[in-house]
Amino acid sequence: MKLYEIDRDYMDYLHKIDSKVLTHNVDKHQRKFIAIKVKLNGYQYFVPLSSP
């Protein structure tokens, strides 16, 4: 299993497209977004192991 750190700027970009993508408050703690990659029906998804 490989862990990935998702860039905060990318999470902010995704949030602008879909408000269900959660981001964290910049004024508070700077937590990392950690995920694993899963392949399902030919598509690759990042499944979060951490949350904002």
MDAnalysis code that builds the backbone (N, CA, C; Angstrom):
import MDAnalysis as mda
import numpy as np

u = mda.Universe.empty(156, n_residues=52, atom_resindex=np.repeat(np.arange(52), 3), trajectory=True)
u.add_TopologyAttr("name", ["N", "CA", "C"] * 52)
u.add_TopologyAttr("resid", np.arange(1, 53))
u.add_TopologyAttr("resname", ["MET", "LYS", "LEU", "TYR", "GLU", "ILE", "ASP", "ARG", "ASP", "TYR", "MET", "ASP", "TYR", "LEU", "HIS", "LYS", "ILE", "ASP", "SER", "LYS", "VAL", "LEU", "THR", "HIS", "ASN", "VAL", "ASP", "LYS", "HIS", "GLN", "ARG", "LYS", "PHE", "ILE", "ALA", "ILE", "LYS", "VAL", "LYS", "LEU", "ASN", "GLY", "TYR", "GLN", "TYR", "PHE", "VAL", "PRO", "LEU", "SER", "SER", "PRO"])
u.atoms.positions = np.array([
    [0.860, -1.176, 0.000],
    [0.000, 0.000, 0.000],
    [0.902, 1.233, 0.000],
    [0.527, 2.203, -0.794],
    [1.298, 3.441, -0.880],
    [0.427, 4.591, -0.392],
    [1.000, 5.446, 0.445],
    [0.301, 6.622, 0.953],
    [0.671, 7.840, 0.121],
    [-0.305, 8.731, -0.072],
    [-0.103, 9.954, -0.850],
    [-0.479, 11.155, 0.000],
    [0.293, 12.217, -0.122],
    [-0.069, 13.492, 0.502],
    [-0.675, 14.367, -0.588],
    [-1.916, 14.810, -0.370],
    [-2.629, 15.617, -1.354],
    [-2.371, 17.093, -1.049],
    [-1.955, 17.819, -2.061],
    [-1.621, 19.234, -1.933],
    [-2.849, 20.063, -1.541],
    [-2.673, 20.972, -0.594],
    [-3.777, 21.809, -0.120],
    [-4.365, 22.668, -1.237],
    [-3.519, 23.173, -2.136],
    [-4.015, 23.982, -3.258],
    [-4.928, 23.155, -4.160],
    [-4.583, 21.871, -4.344],
    [-5.418, 20.997, -5.156],
    [-6.762, 20.747, -4.463],
    [-6.747, 20.577, -3.148],
    [-7.997, 20.397, -2.400],
    [-8.863, 21.646, -2.511],
    [-8.263, 22.828, -2.447],
    [-9.014, 24.082, -2.603],
    [-9.622, 24.181, -4.000],
    [-8.858, 23.768, -5.015],
    [-9.348, 23.758, -6.399],
    [-10.559, 22.828, -6.529],
    [-10.461, 21.628, -5.982],
    [-11.569, 20.680, -6.040],
    [-12.799, 21.204, -5.305],
    [-12.574, 21.908, -4.202],
    [-13.684, 22.460, -3.420],
    [-14.453, 23.514, -4.222],
    [-13.754, 24.263, -5.059],
    [-14.427, 25.262, -5.900],
    [-15.353, 24.599, -6.914],
    [-15.000, 23.395, -7.348],
    [-15.806, 22.657, -8.319],
    [-16.943, 21.903, -7.625],
    [-16.646, 21.332, -6.452],
    [-17.630, 20.524, -5.726],
    [-17.517, 20.851, -4.241],
    [-18.543, 21.485, -3.697],
    [-18.503, 21.924, -2.297],
    [-18.475, 20.757, -1.308],
    [-18.709, 19.530, -1.775],
    [-18.631, 18.355, -0.888],
    [-17.189, 17.987, -0.559],
    [-16.246, 18.494, -1.356],
    [-14.831, 18.282, -1.058],
    [-14.481, 19.210, 0.092],
    [-14.071, 18.618, 1.205],
    [-13.801, 19.419, 2.403],
    [-12.388, 19.974, 2.380],
    [-12.252, 21.177, 2.895],
    [-10.942, 21.792, 3.083],
    [-10.855, 22.216, 4.544],
    [-9.690, 22.585, 4.966],
    [-9.538, 22.998, 6.358],
    [-9.332, 24.500, 6.446],
    [-9.572, 25.016, 7.624],
    [-9.450, 26.445, 7.878],
    [-7.972, 26.827, 7.920],
    [-7.563, 27.702, 7.024],
    [-6.161, 28.099, 6.917],
    [-5.693, 28.816, 8.178],
    [-6.590, 29.522, 8.862],
    [-6.208, 30.274, 10.055],
    [-5.908, 29.362, 11.242],
    [-6.381, 28.133, 11.188],
    [-6.149, 27.203, 12.294],
    [-4.996, 26.274, 11.953],
    [-5.103, 25.039, 12.286],
    [-4.021, 24.067, 12.088],
    [-3.836, 23.715, 10.611],
    [-2.627, 23.468, 10.239],
    [-2.276, 23.086, 8.865],
    [-2.113, 21.566, 8.811],
    [-3.210, 20.827, 8.751],
    [-3.157, 19.377, 8.707],
    [-2.893, 18.901, 7.281],
    [-2.192, 17.793, 7.164],
    [-1.930, 17.197, 5.866],
    [-3.113, 16.324, 5.464],
    [-3.349, 16.209, 4.161],
    [-4.359, 15.310, 3.622],
    [-3.626, 14.060, 3.140],
    [-3.911, 12.938, 3.766],
    [-3.274, 11.671, 3.431],
    [-4.321, 10.747, 2.814],
    [-3.940, 10.038, 1.727],
    [-4.891, 9.166, 1.033],
    [-4.175, 7.939, 0.481],
    [-4.974, 6.927, 0.133],
    [-4.479, 5.786, -0.615],
    [-5.142, 5.818, -1.984],
    [-4.515, 5.179, -2.964],
    [-5.072, 5.146, -4.323],
    [-5.725, 3.787, -4.541],
    [-6.959, 3.817, -5.052],
    [-7.727, 2.602, -5.312],
    [-8.155, 2.605, -6.768],
    [-8.024, 1.461, -7.441],
    [-8.483, 1.338, -8.826],
    [-9.763, 0.518, -8.829],
    [-10.828, 1.083, -9.419],
    [-12.130, 0.434, -9.449],
    [-12.749, 0.634, -10.827],
    [-13.051, -0.445, -11.500],
    [-13.660, -0.394, -12.836],
    [-12.863, 0.467, -13.820],
    [-11.535, 0.384, -13.741],
    [-10.686, 1.127, -14.662],
    [-10.417, 2.570, -14.262],
    [-11.036, 3.050, -13.178],
    [-10.819, 4.419, -12.695],
    [-9.970, 4.381, -11.434],
    [-9.139, 5.408, -11.258],
    [-8.333, 5.511, -10.050],
    [-8.923, 6.588, -9.147],
    [-9.053, 6.256, -7.874],
    [-9.611, 7.176, -6.883],
    [-8.627, 7.313, -5.732],
    [-8.609, 8.494, -5.118],
    [-7.872, 8.695, -3.887],
    [-8.866, 8.641, -2.736],
    [-8.634, 7.724, -1.818],
    [-9.503, 7.544, -0.665],
    [-8.808, 8.182, 0.535],
    [-9.443, 9.205, 1.140],
    [-8.775, 9.908, 2.239],
    [-8.652, 9.052, 3.484],
    [-7.497, 9.155, 4.122],
    [-7.270, 8.534, 5.424],
    [-7.259, 9.589, 6.512],
    [-7.292, 10.830, 6.107],
    [-7.348, 11.951, 7.045],
    [-8.446, 12.883, 6.597],
    [-8.836, 13.750, 7.474],
    [-9.884, 14.718, 7.138],
    [-9.469, 16.093, 7.631],
    [-10.100, 17.143, 7.084],
    [-9.721, 18.503, 7.501],
    [-10.128, 18.774, 8.941],
])
